[in-house]
Amino acid sequence: MRVSRAQAEENRRTVIDVASRLFREKGFDGIGLNDLMKGAGLTQGGFYKQFESKDDLIVQASDKALENGVANWTGVVAKAPRKPLRALVRFYLSDQHIQEKAEGCALAALAPEAARRGPALRHAFEAGINKHLDILDELISTTAGEKVRDLSIAALSTMVGALVLSRAVDDEQLSKRLLRAATNSLLLKQLDDGAPHSPAQ
């Protein structure tokens, strides 16, 4: 039985959504097409009607995961108008985020793998990185306007690096310490409003 064009597009979106989560959880090579399609409630036979290859899906799923990350950041900032950067740092560098690999940040989960793949995927990550930096640019207050992007890059690098390392160790105390140290470093720099912050607990 033929699938309608609308249903085919819905199936495609479902595969991209599921892949964006499974790739973050298991890595690009950690799940095969059969299990991925099964996770989307579809058969592998329909895959090549929707995507040119697994690499094609990887790019589209990464785009989706990065867009979700930007949306999450925007939501956190909107809910904390008085201390937006403080709220964002605490949201990102949290114990909960360590556990939420499938729903968490694509930069922390997949950027190391993207570095070893083709230009299409690296371009997707480049665009995603810039969108995250744009958000940080709006939150960081400084009299040296030309240095805002450098401060944003340092902040994003600290956040992503701390999350990656905290997930890489079995020692729970070390994992928490990595997050805490990065949080304190960012907040003590007083990037969001120039008012003194107390260190994270």
HUHU-V321607 format. One line per field, one symbol per residue. psi: psi as a letter, one per 30 degrees, with the letter a starting at -180 (. if undefined). burial: 1 if it has 24 or more other C-alpha atoms within 12 Angstrom, else 0. Layout:
psi = ???
burial = ???
This chain:
psi = kkkleeeeeeeeeeeeeeeeeeeeeflegfkleeeeeeffgllfefeffekeleeeeeeeeeeeeeeeeeeeeeeeeefifeieeeeeeeeeileeeefiefgakfeeefeeeefgaleeeeeeeeeeeeeeeeeeeffkkkfiefgeeeeeeeeeeeeeeeeeeffflfjeeeeeeeeeeeeeeeeffhfegfkkkklk.
burial = 000000000011111111111111111100001001101101000110011001111111111111111101110110000011111111111110110111111111111011000000110110011011111111111000000110111111111111111110000000111111111111111111000000000
